[in-house]
Amino acid sequence: MAVSAAESIELPVAERARRRITKRLMPFLLWLYFLAYIDRTNVSVTALQMKKPLSEGGLGFNDDIIGAGAGIFFLGYFLLEIPGTLIVERWSARKWIARIMISWGIIATMMGFIGLPWMNFASDENQFHILRFILGLAEAGYFPGIVVFLAHWFRYEDRAKAKSLFMIGIPIATMIGVPISRAIMENIHLGGLEGWRWVFILEGVPSVIFGVVTLFYLTDWPSEAKWLPEDEKRWIMGELDRERRELLTADKDPLWGGIVRGLTNPKTLLLSAIYIFIVTGYYGLTFFLPSMAAKMKGTSIVSQTIITSLPYAFGLVATLINSAHSDRTGERRWHTALPIFLGGVGLALAILSGDALALVVTFLCVAGIGVHAYLPVFWTWPSRFMAASVAATAIGLINSFGNLGGYVGPKVVGWLSKKYDSYVPGMWFLVACILIAGLLATLVKPPLKKQEDKISKVQ
C-alpha cells in the first residue's frame, strides 16, 4: 500500500501523492464495484434456470418477465439517484457507500429465496420484480457517488485514468463473474436449494461484509487522511482547492442554487441524452448475452461462458488504453464518441454474421471494446464544466436518467424476443441506440479557449 522510503526521497511530491492515493483507494473501490456489478447483473446467468418450469427447480419465467425484472432495477435506481449523490458531496462518501453496500447485499441475498413458502407475500413474478425494484433503491447513488468521491482525491487531468481503474470493474465483473455464477449455479445445491438460488445468496453476502469494512477503510477527504504524509496532503489539497476556486469564479455554489444549475445546464441535458442511449444498448446486450450464447448451435457450457466473457476482456484493456491516452493528450470528445460508434458498428456486424460463430464472437469483442472504452472519459465532463453541488447534481441526473436505459433496453429486448421468437430485432434496436449516442457525443465541446486561458492566468 505504502510508497517506499526510496521512492519518497527520489520522487517529487506530486508523483508520490498520486501514487499513494491511487494505491490506497483504487484497488478497494474496484473490488466494491465488482461486487455491486455482480449483484446487479447475475440475473443474466440465473435466468437460464429461472426460466425452467417449477417441476425442474425453476420459476417458469420467460424473457419478457426476466427483461422487465432486469430493467425495473433502474426505476428504483432513478428515484434516489440525485439525493444520494448530493449526500456524498455534502455529508460523507464513506458512510453513504457503506450504507448502500449493506442494504443492497441484504436485498441481493433475498433474491435467492423467491418462491419459497415464507416469501409468498406475492406471486413469484411479483416477488422478483419487487425485489429488483428495491435493489435499485438500495444501490441508488453508488456509481455517481464514487465519481464525486474521486473528484475529492484526483485532479481533473488525472481523473480519466483514475475512473478507468474503478470502471474496469464492469468488464471484470462480467468476465469473471459470469463463470463464477455459472459454476455456482451448476455445482452448488446445498440444503435442497437450486443452484440459481445459491448464486444470489453467495454473491450477496460479501457486499454486506465489505459494507462494514468500508466504514473503517475509506477516508472522505485528504485533510482527514492519516495515511497521507503532510507534504503530499498539502499538495493534493492545494491542487483541488485551486480547481474549486477557478470553477467557483464563474459559478457560485450555494446548495440549492447549485442543484438548480446542475439540473438545467444544457451540458447536463446533452450528457444525459448520450448516456440514456448508450446504457439502453449496453444493458440490453448484457442481460441477454448469456441467453443468446445458450441458443448458439453446437456450443458447450464452457464455450458459452467464453463467448459471454471475451467481449468484456477486450473492453477492459480498451478502457485502460483509451482513458490513459485521453489523459495524456487532454482530448475528451473523440475519446468518448469514437468508441461508442465502434460499439454500434461491432454489434451490427455481429448480427449480420448470422451463424458464423467465429465472426459473431469477433464482432461482439469489437462491440465490447466500444461500449466500455468511452466510459471513464465520458465521466470527466461534468466536473470539467461545473463545481461542487452543481457537478454532483449533474452527475446524479446524468446517471439517473441514463440508467433508465437500463430499464428500456432489457424490457424492449425481452418483449421483442418473445414476440418474434428471436433476439435479432431486439439487437437492431440496441444498435440504433448506441449509434445515436455516438452522434450526440460528437456535440459535446470542451470549454472555450478563452476560458482555459483565464484559468491558466489564475494559476
Protein Blocks (a to p, Z undefined) as FASTA:
>chain_A
ZZcfklmmmpcfklmmmmmmmmmmmmmmmmmmmmmmmmmmmmmmmmmmmmpcfknopnop
afklmmmmmmmmmmmmmmmmmmmmmmmmmmcmklmmmmmmmmmmmmmmmmmmgoiaklmm
bcfklmmmmmmmmmmmmmgoklmmmmmmmmmmpcfklmmmmmmmmmmmmmmmmmmmmmmm
mmmmmmgcghhiafklmmmmmmmmmmmmmmmmmmmmpcfbfklmmkbcfklmmmmmmmmm
mmmmmmmmmoccbfklmmmmmmmmmklmmmmmmmmmmmmmmmmmmmmmmmmmmmpghiaf
klmmmmmmmmmmmmmmmmmmmmmmmmmnopaklmmmmmmmmmmmmmmmmmmnomalklmm
mmmmmmmmmmmmmmmmmmmmmmmmpgcjlmmmmmmmmmmmmmmmmmmmmmmmmmmmmmno
paklmmmmmmmmmmmmmmmmmmpccddfklmmmmmmmZZ
